[in-house]
Amino acid sequence: MTEISKKQQYLILLATSLGVLMNPLLASMIILALPNIGTEFLVSARDLGWMSTAYILSNAICLVPGAWFVDKVGYRKSFIAGTIIVAVTCLFAVFAPNYPVLLASRIVSGLGVSLLMITSLAILSRIFPKEKRGFVIGINTTMVYVGLTLGPFLGGILTETLGWKSLFLLMGPLVFFSGILLFVCMKTEFTIPVKKFDFVGAILYAVSMFLLMYGLSTITDAGSVFLAGAGLILFAIFVWYELRNTHPLLHVRLFFENKRFARSSYAALLNYAAVYAVTYMVSLYLQSIGHLNAAEAGMIMLFQPLLQVIATPIAGKISDKVDAKYLVTAGMILTIFGLVFLSGLGLSMTNVAGYIMITQVFIGLGAALFSAPNTSTIMSSVSPAEYSMASSVVSVVRQVGMLISMAVCMAAISFFVGGTDMLGPDMYAQFVEALRVSMLISAGLAVVGVFFSWFRGQAST
């Protein structure tokens, strides 16, 4: 560990946490602004969907190749480059003359944010001692929940009062400030010796992730299951190729040789696949069967992410003193209880708000106990030379897990209801069945996650 003062360490933690905040903010703030953007640029609702899809795809595709770039250029330079890219693309978005330019700015933003996501955990793992790693990763992870909590709220308020361009006017200076802060406080550069770039592996990874993630994000469209299946096949080919490559883009051998790293990564994938879409399904339930308006539903649903914001750093700090498998497994079990309770939502219930808030306690505490300790385990199970790669894996499994979660719920809605645009009183019973089935499937994913959480191998000393 390099000699960095305690003050500098925590200022760097602030800088990297602000950088991580950009991903959920850029992903969620724009959602409530889409109608205004569509009106200004005369874009259909379906084409507007690409504002989110293109950003997510760009970000996921760049994460693994970006790890090679980060190792070669250095953590410090890569983080600063990411902040500059995001700040400039926010500026382009403000002055975008048409929808294609605005969409292009979102795609490039995804690239810039991928550099922030890769370097953030890698930098913290380098500058903080192992006995503090869980706590600082807990703080860093909390920023994801802060972004998910504040994103829709801020997006709605700013769009309504100042217009959709104000979203980018806020995020541009914020991310630029994080880059300046890191530039001032972190003078040491970390680079890793890298071999030649694996172009074939990069192409296989990019195409497989595009097909898989696009297929999952549009799972109810005709042909999407085929696209997702083709993506899985190509990803298997990518793994086969990387295992035989002397200079692989992704060190896939870690998944076969490092049980603690592999099983912690699988657990993360299953955790996000189990819980991400809960907010979406509960929101639909409250605003249809619960007869609440958006603001009332939002106040109830704010309880879970606020609980996660409070509890996540605490769980991270505890994980510095005990084997993370106890916290992570307990978190998964709490999540299972919460999902099973949600599956019991019916057409007519007394005090439905109280019932949902109880389930949020289980799921919120479950997520808090799981996320930071599990991420700390992943980062601690690899050598410093593999920090950037491990950090990219954390981000990839998070995003793929989120898309799997949405795919499960959208497929259930499509099968039982036909679509959310058909969610009238005559379809409430079918929606309740879709919610029940999707929550039970999600609970099943979490049950598998318990196995990977508990049987993950011994911690390194």
Secondary structure, DSSP 8 states (H G I E B T S, - for coil): -----HHHHHHHHHHHHHHHHHHHHHHHTTGGGHHHHHHHHT--HHHHTHHHHHHHHHHHHHHHHHHHHHHHH-HHHHHHHHHHHHHHHHHHHHT-SSHHHHHHHHHHHHHHHHHHHHHHHHHHHHHS-HHHHHHHHHHHHHHHHHHHHHHHHHHHHHHHHH-THHHHHHHHHHHHHHHHHHHHH----------S--HHHHHHHHHHHHHHHHHHHTTTSTTHHHHHHHHHHHHHHHHHHHHH-SS-SS-THHHHH-HHHHHHHHHHHHHHHHHTTHHHHHHHHHHHTT---HHHHHHHHTHHHHHHHHHHHHHHHHHTTS-HHHHHHHHHHHHHHHHHHHTT--SS-TTHHHHHHHHHHHHHHHHHHHHHHHHHHHHHTS-GGGHHHHHHHHHHHHHHHHHHHHHHHHHHHHHHTS-GGG-SGGGHHHHHHHHHHHHHHHHHHHHHHHHHHHSS-----
